[in-house]
């Protein structure tokens, strides 16, 4: 059978779109509606990728999922605000009197919670990274670390996901994170950079079975 390629993205209604809630790339042989071999990634925030354009992160996620013999990916984020750098995400948060709704997006919680019931998704890869290089000033970084921990607890029901037979994985825990956040799951691009520098410590991951299992104690 020939490979089918499907590319979609879901945004808010503003022009240009301010929030991206999900992005899908599919290359499986059978019709997308019948596939049950999709890998979901949950990252920090979306950047420039759209239905027709890939950014560096999406290219990396596609490459990984193909290595793992998946039929496609769904990419979602803790925060739906489009920003080319996480630093821009937190600047927007501060400009809006530290209202989290301005960076989360009105539909993002619902979209993330719907992953539990998505029969197409068997594996969820966490990869929002750490904040060690995003901000200057230990106090601000600490505040943002605590916010991300709170956000994860708010929207991610790991027990429900596991009950629905979802495998919760990450590429690597921690990495060069700050001492107070050693278990933040490494971002796909971060893992790729570390592999290029230290291939023995960060080897190519050719199978979903070789990913690190995520537990509820992180």
C-alpha positions as CSV (number, residue, x, y, z in Angstrom):
1,X,0.0,0.0,0.0
2,X,1.1,3.6,-0.7
3,X,1.9,5.9,2.2
4,X,-0.9,8.5,2.8
5,X,0.2,11.9,4.1
6,X,-2.1,14.0,6.2
7,X,-1.2,17.3,7.8
8,X,-3.5,19.4,10.0
9,X,-3.3,22.0,12.7
10,X,-5.9,23.4,15.0
11,X,-5.8,27.1,16.0
12,X,-7.9,29.7,17.7
13,X,-10.0,32.1,15.6
14,X,-7.8,35.2,15.8
15,X,-6.1,36.5,12.7
16,X,-3.2,35.7,12.7
17,X,-3.7,32.8,15.0
18,X,-2.4,33.4,18.5
19,X,-2.9,29.9,19.9
20,X,-2.3,26.4,18.4
21,X,-4.0,23.6,20.2
22,X,-2.9,20.6,18.2
23,X,-0.9,19.6,15.2
24,X,-1.1,16.3,13.3
25,X,1.2,14.6,10.8
26,X,0.2,11.3,9.4
27,X,2.0,9.0,7.0
28,X,0.5,5.6,7.6
29,X,-0.6,3.2,4.9
30,X,-4.2,2.9,5.9
31,X,-6.7,5.8,6.2
32,X,-6.1,8.0,9.3
33,X,-9.6,7.2,10.7
34,X,-8.6,3.6,11.1
35,X,-5.1,4.1,12.6
36,X,-4.3,3.2,16.2
37,X,-0.5,3.8,16.0
38,X,-0.2,7.5,16.6
39,X,2.4,8.9,19.0
40,X,1.4,12.0,20.9
41,X,4.0,14.6,22.1
42,X,3.3,17.1,24.9
43,X,5.8,19.9,24.8
44,X,6.1,23.4,26.3
45,X,4.5,25.7,23.7
46,X,4.0,25.8,19.9
47,X,6.2,27.9,17.6
48,X,5.7,28.6,13.9
49,X,4.5,25.2,12.5
50,X,1.2,25.1,10.8
51,X,-0.9,22.6,8.7
52,X,1.5,23.3,5.8
53,X,4.8,24.2,7.4
54,X,7.1,22.3,9.8
55,X,9.4,24.0,12.2
56,X,12.5,22.4,13.7
57,X,10.6,20.8,16.6
58,X,8.0,19.2,14.3
59,X,10.7,17.9,12.0
60,X,12.4,16.3,14.9
61,X,9.2,14.7,16.3
62,X,8.4,13.3,12.8
63,X,11.9,11.8,12.5
64,X,11.6,10.2,16.0
65,X,8.1,8.8,15.4
66,X,9.2,7.3,12.0
67,X,12.2,5.7,13.8
68,X,9.7,4.1,16.2
69,X,7.5,2.8,13.4
70,X,4.6,4.9,14.3
71,X,2.0,6.0,11.6
72,X,2.0,9.6,12.7
73,X,2.1,12.2,15.5
74,X,-0.1,14.5,17.4
75,X,1.7,17.5,19.0
76,X,0.2,19.4,21.9
77,X,1.6,21.7,24.5
78,X,1.3,22.7,28.2
79,X,0.7,26.3,26.9
80,X,-1.0,26.9,23.6
81,X,0.4,30.5,23.0
82,X,2.6,30.5,19.9
83,X,6.1,31.8,20.7
84,X,9.4,31.0,19.0
85,X,11.2,30.9,22.3
86,X,9.9,29.9,25.8
87,X,11.3,33.2,27.1
88,X,8.7,35.0,24.9
89,X,6.0,32.9,26.6
90,X,6.9,34.2,30.0
91,X,7.2,37.8,28.8
92,X,3.7,37.6,27.5
93,X,2.6,36.2,30.9
94,X,4.2,39.1,32.7
95,X,2.8,41.7,30.3
96,X,-0.7,40.4,31.1
97,X,-0.5,40.8,34.9
98,X,0.6,37.2,35.3
99,X,-2.7,35.7,34.1
100,X,-2.1,32.1,33.1
101,X,-5.1,32.1,30.8
102,X,-3.2,34.4,28.4
103,X,-0.6,31.8,27.7
104,X,-2.7,28.6,28.2
105,X,-5.4,29.3,25.6
106,X,-9.2,28.8,26.3
107,X,-9.4,25.4,24.7
108,X,-6.1,23.9,25.6
109,X,-7.1,22.1,28.8
110,X,-10.0,20.3,27.1
111,X,-7.8,19.2,24.2
112,X,-5.2,17.8,26.5
113,X,-7.7,15.9,28.6
114,X,-9.2,14.4,25.4
115,X,-6.0,12.5,24.8
116,X,-7.1,9.9,27.4
117,X,-10.0,8.9,25.1
118,X,-8.2,9.1,21.8
119,X,-8.0,5.5,20.6
120,X,-5.5,6.4,17.9
121,X,-2.9,7.3,20.5
122,X,-1.0,4.4,22.2
123,X,2.1,6.3,23.5
124,X,2.3,9.8,25.0
125,X,5.8,11.3,25.0
126,X,6.4,14.1,27.5
127,X,9.0,16.7,26.5
128,X,8.5,20.2,27.8
129,X,12.1,20.5,28.9
130,X,13.5,22.6,31.6
131,X,13.8,26.4,32.2
132,X,17.5,26.6,33.1
133,X,18.4,28.7,30.0
134,X,15.2,30.6,29.5
135,X,15.4,33.3,32.1
136,X,17.9,35.3,34.0
137,X,17.5,35.3,37.7
138,X,17.1,32.3,40.0
139,X,13.9,33.6,41.6
140,X,12.0,34.0,38.4
141,X,13.1,30.6,37.2
142,X,12.0,29.0,40.4
143,X,8.6,30.7,40.0
144,X,8.2,29.3,36.5
145,X,9.3,25.8,37.6
146,X,6.6,25.8,40.3
147,X,4.0,27.0,37.7
148,X,4.8,24.2,35.3
149,X,4.6,21.6,38.1
150,X,1.2,23.0,39.1
151,X,0.1,23.0,35.4
152,X,1.1,19.4,35.0
153,X,-0.9,18.3,38.0
154,X,-3.9,20.4,36.9
155,X,-4.4,18.9,33.5
156,X,-2.6,15.5,33.4
157,X,-4.4,12.6,34.9
158,X,-1.7,10.0,34.5
159,X,-3.8,7.3,36.3
160,X,-6.6,7.7,33.8
161,X,-4.2,7.7,30.8
162,X,-2.7,4.4,32.1
163,X,-6.1,2.9,32.7
164,X,-6.9,3.7,29.0
165,X,-3.7,1.7,28.1
166,X,-1.6,4.8,27.2
167,X,2.1,4.4,27.7
168,X,3.6,7.5,29.3
169,X,7.2,8.0,28.2
170,X,9.9,10.6,27.8
171,X,13.3,10.7,25.9
172,X,15.3,11.5,29.1
173,X,14.5,12.8,32.5
174,X,16.2,16.0,33.6
175,X,19.4,16.6,31.7
176,X,20.9,20.0,32.4
177,X,17.9,21.2,34.5
178,X,18.2,23.2,37.7
179,X,18.7,21.4,41.0
180,X,15.0,21.9,42.0
181,X,13.7,20.3,38.8
182,X,15.8,17.3,37.9
183,X,12.9,15.4,36.4
184,X,11.6,17.7,33.7
185,X,11.4,15.6,30.5
186,X,13.9,16.6,27.9
187,X,12.6,18.3,24.8
188,X,13.1,16.4,21.5
189,X,15.4,19.1,20.1
190,X,17.4,19.1,23.4
191,X,17.9,15.4,23.1
192,X,19.0,15.7,19.5
193,X,21.6,18.4,20.4
194,X,22.9,16.2,23.3
195,X,23.1,13.2,21.0
196,X,25.2,15.2,18.5
197,X,27.6,16.2,21.3
198,X,27.5,13.0,23.5
199,X,26.3,10.1,21.3
200,X,27.3,7.5,23.8
201,X,25.4,9.1,26.7
202,X,22.4,10.0,24.5
203,X,22.1,7.2,21.9
204,X,19.7,7.0,19.0
205,X,16.4,5.7,20.3
206,X,15.1,3.3,17.6
207,X,12.1,1.8,19.5
208,X,9.3,3.0,21.7
209,X,10.4,0.2,24.1
210,X,13.7,2.1,24.7
211,X,12.0,5.3,25.9
212,X,12.1,6.1,29.6
213,X,8.9,5.4,31.6
214,X,7.4,8.3,33.3
215,X,6.0,7.8,36.8
216,X,3.6,9.9,38.9
217,X,6.3,10.8,41.5
218,X,8.0,13.4,39.1
